[in-house]
Amino acid sequence: MRHIATVHDAELFALEILRERVKPLVVVSTRLDGETFDFDAETIASELGSAADVVTIATGEPTRAVEQTLPAKCQV
């Protein structure tokens, strides 16, 4: 599991989202404080095992960068 915390990493992550995937991608964003989560991403990743990739992302500049990099009408 990895965490996206910078605009640069978020832009690269958005491009990764657009590539063809072999397994699903589960993205867990922080609360507005940018630090805490409503969901336990580690538990989600553990439960899913190798069935999906789990990524966490800080809400704020990183999520806005993902939204700006994805095609129109893709909501983040």
C-alpha positions in Angstrom: 0.0 0.0 0.0 1.3 3.5 -0.7 0.3 7.0 0.1 0.0 9.9 -2.3 0.9 13.2 -0.5 2.4 15.5 -3.1 1.0 17.1 -6.2 3.8 15.5 -8.3 2.9 12.0 -7.0 -0.8 12.7 -7.6 -0.2 13.7 -11.2 1.7 10.5 -11.8 -1.0 8.5 -10.0 -3.7 10.0 -12.2 -1.8 8.8 -15.2 -1.6 5.4 -13.6 -5.3 5.3 -13.1 -5.8 5.9 -16.9 -3.6 2.9 -17.8 -5.1 -0.5 -18.4 -5.3 -2.4 -15.1 -5.1 -6.1 -14.3 -6.7 -5.7 -10.8 -9.1 -3.1 -9.3 -7.8 0.0 -7.6 -9.2 1.1 -4.2 -8.4 4.7 -3.2 -8.9 5.9 0.3 -8.7 9.6 0.9 -8.1 11.4 4.1 -10.6 13.6 5.9 -10.4 17.3 5.2 -7.6 17.6 7.8 -5.4 15.7 5.3 -4.2 13.3 8.0 -7.0 11.1 9.4 -9.1 8.5 7.6 -12.7 7.4 8.0 -11.7 4.0 6.8 -8.8 1.8 7.9 -6.9 1.4 4.6 -4.5 -1.2 6.1 -7.4 -3.4 7.1 -8.9 -3.0 3.6 -5.6 -3.9 2.0 -5.2 -6.9 4.3 -8.8 -8.1 3.6 -8.3 -7.7 -0.2 -4.9 -9.2 -0.3 -3.7 -9.4 -3.9 -7.2 -9.0 -5.3 -6.8 -5.1 -5.5 -4.3 -2.4 -5.2 -5.0 0.0 -2.2 -3.7 3.5 -2.3 -4.3 6.3 0.2 -4.3 10.0 -0.8 -4.3 13.2 1.1 -7.3 15.4 0.6 -6.5 18.8 -0.7 -3.8 19.7 -3.3 -3.1 16.0 -4.2 -6.8 15.2 -4.8 -7.2 18.4 -6.8 -4.2 17.4 -8.9 -5.6 14.0 -9.6 -8.9 15.6 -10.7 -7.2 18.1 -12.9 -5.1 15.4 -14.6 -8.0 13.0 -15.3 -10.4 13.5 -18.2 -13.4 15.8 -17.7 -16.3 14.6 -15.6 -14.1 12.2 -13.6 -14.9 13.1 -10.0 -12.4 12.8 -7.2 
